[in-house]
């Protein structure tokens, strides 16, 4: 699976996320320690699937995109909502990284955090860290 850290069309984001979920929920040959248990999905209030790219040499920048789905009251899943992330950090780092993550949102508050949009996090002073994240794109 190709993991790109740039926003894509909604159809591409859905396709990418579907393959990511299949890779970590189906019998992919990775062994049971690499799979998300069905019991976790049964309890989850939502799922966020995000891919991002980080590039840096002492100062790093990262950006990515993905989708979030939430469990609806009748037990199914909502339509996907697009999300994006951007970040900037500094320190002893050098290189390029492409990563895809699956976040299991286990509480209603976790789902609501994605619904708020436009979150800014100012982290630790040493190493200096600045994370900017955007919520659901409307």
N, C-alpha and C positions, 0 to 999 in steps of 0.2 A: 504494500500500500504506500502510495506517495503522500507524504505529509508536507503540506505547504503552510507557511506561516503568514500568508497574505489572504485577505478576504476574497472569497469567491462568490459565485452566484448561489442563491439559496438551494437550487437543485444540486449543485456540486457539494455544498456543505452537508446536505442530507445524505447524499451518496457516500461521502467520506465518513460520516458518523455511523451510518449503517454498517459499513465494512469494519470500522473500528469495534463496534459493539459485537459483531459476529465473531471477530477474532478473539475476543476475551470472554465470550459467553458460550460459544459452541465448542464442540470437541475439536480443537484446532491442533491437537498433537503436542501442545505446549505443556501438558501435565496439569493436574488439578490445582497446583499452587499458583498457576498463572491465570486462572479463570475467576471471574466474579461469580460467587455462589448465587443460585436462584433465590435462596432465602433472603439475600440482601436486596435483590430486585423486588421481591414481594413486599418488603418493608419500606422501600424508598418512596419518598414524596416527589422526587424529581431526579433527572439525570442531566448533567452538563458534559458535553464532549467538545473539547477544544484542542486545536493544533496550533503550535506556534514555532517561530524561528527566533533564535537568539544569535546575535553576531557581535563580537567585541574584541577589543584589544585595549585593556585597562579601563575603557568605558564601553559598556555593553548596552545594546538596544535590543528589545524584543517586541514582537508583535504577532498577533494571531487572531484566529476567528473560529467560530464553531456554532453549535446550537444547544439550546436547553429545552427539555420537555418536562412537563409537570403532570403528576397523576391527577385526574379529574375525579369528582365525587363518585361517579358511577363505576370507577375502577379502571377505566382505560387511560390513555395518555393524551395530553393536549397536542395541538399542532405545534411544530417546532418554532422557536423564536431565535433569531440570530443574535450572537454576542461577539464582542471583540475585546481584545486586551492589548495594551501597549505598556512598555516599561523601560526604565533606564536605570542602570546601576554602574558602580565603579569598584575597582579592586584589581587583584591579580588574576585576571582572566584573559584568555586569548582563544579564539576559535569560533566555530559555527556549530550550532546545535539545532536539530529539528526534533520536536517532541509532540506527541499526541497524548492527551490525558482524558480520563473518564472520572468525573466527580459524581459520586452517589450522594444526592441531597436527601438526607435522612429525616429532616424536620421541615415543617412549613416555613419556619423562619429562614432556613437556608434557601428555599425556593424564592421567598420574598426578597432576599438580598440580591438575587439576580434581576428581580423585577424593578428595583429602585433605579438602576442605571447610574451612570456617571459617578463611580466611586473613585476617590483618590486616597491612596495610602502613603503616608510618609513614614518610612521605617527607621531602622537603627542609624545612628550617626556613624559608627565605625563598624563595618564598612558602610559608607554612604549608600543608601538605598532609596530609590524613588519608584514607586509602582503607580501607574495610572491604569485604571480599567474602566471600560465602558459597559454598561448593562445592555438590556434588550434594545435593539435598534428599532425605532418606530417609523 
